[in-house]
Amino acid sequence: MARKAKAAVVGIGHSRIFRRAEAPLAHLAREAVLAAIADAGLTTADIDGVATNPAQPFEGAGAIDGLDIVSAGLIREALGLDTRWCQNVLASTVGKTLIHAVNAVAAGACRHAVVFRALASPDGGYGHVVSPAIAGQGAGGTSGQYVGTYGATPVTMAAFLMQRYLALYGPQREDLGRFLVENRRLALDWEWGYWRQYRPEPLTLETYMAAREISSPLRLYDCDLPVHGAAAFVVTTPERARDLRRNPAYVLGTATPKPAIDNGYWLLEPCMAEGRRLAQILYEVAGIAAGDVRLVNFYDGFSIFVPLWLEALGLCGEGQGFAALADARSRIGGSLPVNTSSGNLGAGRLHGLPHLIDAALQAMGRSGARQVGNADVSVAVVGPPHDGAGLVFSPHAS
Amino acid sequence: MRPYPVPDLLSEPFWSAANRSVLAIQRCRSCRRYQHYPQMLCSACGGTDLGFEPVSGRGRIFSWSIVHEARHEAFRAIQPYPVAEVELVEQAELVLLANVEPPPGGRLAIGAEVEVFFEQVSESQAIPQFRLAA
């Protein structure tokens, strides 16, 4: 039933991570790239493709290559990569960049591509805006003259989705809290994560429910914590993958139907329609159905995205997302584990890297204590419902 | 200093209408659909013949949030403050963002009726805002 894979992830690498810019971002990107290449059992001489999306996901981010961002060219030169394909991708998330690399190796444009993504957490505070002159249309509908003039923040956009969702469906907020409590428990085992390394404390339901509001109804633990770090993937064809040291994570299909909303606001129903459309395309391209999905890693920069993606992918009923997440089926060991990686909320604001990493590791059989038995269809979706990048990984090429 | 919008070629009619206490939304002359943000092409029919038309100023709250942690320095001074998505009565899902004050001692509600007014934010610029309808 599933389509034949045209690409596979064969190596994964992660840098050290920090709360703030305690190491230059280029050093962290280099760490991640070299680790991924070594993980694949390859050398830099084997790498002929490089891609990243350098832009940082917050307003006022600097663009000094190596300090605030890391370009594909910087890594290419520093590591002496003899590239046939080298791209700085204009994409909201690394999910889209990974899809670009999948397409490149499938087309024969390069043999072994490394995709990396470096996230910056500046010392001066995240997304802080000083100038009173609010110009432009912003990015992804989260800033600019129609948003910043009124003091709305990126958090506010996600808050709009949650506020309307709560009013329409009346779910139990505690159910989302229970999921996040379990998510933190998983986070304390995520070896590359902020919470495990720096603040290995559990989250209680009481703490979650009583935490201060950031932009109502989103509270502190509904929002991911900015961190400074990088990760990388090596992608190749299934034929080459079979000769390498790791069991590959074959990519059965991908979907990235549209870019972020650049010219409007985040409205719940249109966003969900886009999410459902992504799901339909992803399932069709991968040759699978909702019932085939064995585990999922859904973007959780804000907690509300997880139940929204669960609904958009047809994995629970409309308005049932919170209850489904609190259910035992969503835990490791359940019938449909959700966010086995613990996501951004568990690892820090790594903007979809944890999701892609464990979605692939699970398919490779390398997730250790997190391993889902029979991880035949491992789905990752990075981004909010209206701006998703979906990938289906599997231990099987078809 | 309170933040103010910088009009550009696309947005100048919107902001200058606000200076005349008029809420004007871009509308395609071919298919008659409104759109906001204003664009160079009609997002409904792809048309290139677009203009701005005054609208009633009436709407309903589509969603809302109270911002407790502003990103902008000037807004940090006044947090927490309300923000709302206002759906204009002229067209489904035609939305503007504004600061809608909750009723005294109460909360905003999705579906609540609102009406436009204009707030001076700098010497030269007023911006559309909405208040709960009487």
Contacts between the chains, C-beta under 8 A, distances in Angstrom:
chain1	res1	chain2	res2	distance
A	59	B	71	6.8
A	127	B	71	4.8
A	128	B	71	6.0
A	128	B	72	8.0
A	128	B	73	7.0
A	129	B	71	5.4
A	129	B	72	4.4
A	129	B	73	6.8
A	130	B	72	7.8
A	130	B	73	5.1
A	132	B	1	4.4
A	132	B	2	6.6
A	132	B	3	4.8
A	132	B	4	6.1
A	132	B	74	6.1
A	133	B	3	7.6
A	133	B	4	6.7
A	133	B	6	5.1
A	134	B	3	5.1
A	134	B	4	6.8
A	134	B	5	5.3
A	134	B	6	6.4
A	135	B	5	7.6
A	135	B	6	3.8
A	135	B	8	7.1
A	136	B	6	7.7
A	136	B	8	7.5
A	137	B	37	6.0
A	145	B	5	3.9
A	145	B	6	6.3
A	145	B	7	7.9
A	145	B	8	7.9
A	145	B	11	6.2
A	146	B	5	7.7
A	146	B	11	8.0
A	146	B	36	7.5
A	146	B	37	5.6
A	146	B	96	7.6
A	146	B	97	6.1
A	147	B	97	6.0
A	148	B	3	6.3
A	148	B	72	6.3
A	149	B	3	5.6
A	149	B	4	6.7
A	149	B	5	4.6
A	149	B	121	7.4
A	149	B	127	6.0
A	150	B	83	5.7
A	150	B	97	5.4
A	150	B	98	6.0
A	150	B	99	5.4
A	150	B	127	7.8
A	151	B	3	7.4
A	151	B	67	5.8
A	151	B	70	5.6
A	151	B	72	6.1
A	151	B	75	3.9
A	151	B	81	5.9
A	151	B	83	6.3
A	151	B	99	6.9
A	152	B	65	7.8
A	152	B	67	7.0
A	152	B	83	4.7
A	152	B	97	5.8
A	153	B	67	6.3
A	153	B	69	7.5
A	153	B	70	6.6
A	153	B	71	4.6
A	154	B	71	7.7
A	155	B	67	7.8
A	155	B	69	7.3
A	156	B	65	5.0
A	156	B	67	5.9
A	156	B	83	5.5
A	159	B	65	3.9
A	160	B	62	7.8
A	160	B	63	4.0
A	160	B	64	7.4
A	160	B	65	6.1
A	160	B	85	5.5
A	161	B	63	7.5
A	163	B	63	4.9
A	163	B	64	6.0
A	163	B	65	5.9
A	163	B	110	7.4
A	164	B	62	6.9
A	164	B	63	4.2
A	164	B	110	6.1
A	167	B	109	7.9
A	167	B	110	4.6
A	168	B	110	8.0
A	212	B	68	6.6
A	213	B	66	6.9
A	213	B	68	4.7
A	213	B	80	7.8
A	214	B	68	5.9
A	214	B	69	4.9
A	215	B	65	4.7
A	215	B	66	7.1
A	215	B	67	4.8
A	215	B	68	6.6
A	215	B	69	7.1
A	215	B	83	7.8
A	216	B	65	5.2
A	216	B	66	4.4
A	216	B	67	8.0
A	216	B	68	7.1
A	217	B	65	7.5
A	218	B	65	7.8
A	263	B	37	4.6
A	263	B	39	5.8
A	263	B	43	7.5
A	264	B	36	7.1
A	264	B	37	6.0
A	264	B	95	7.3
A	265	B	85	5.6
A	265	B	95	5.2
A	265	B	97	5.9
A	267	B	62	6.5
A	267	B	63	7.7
A	267	B	85	6.8
A	267	B	93	5.9
A	267	B	95	6.2
A	268	B	63	6.9
A	269	B	93	7.5
A	270	B	93	6.4
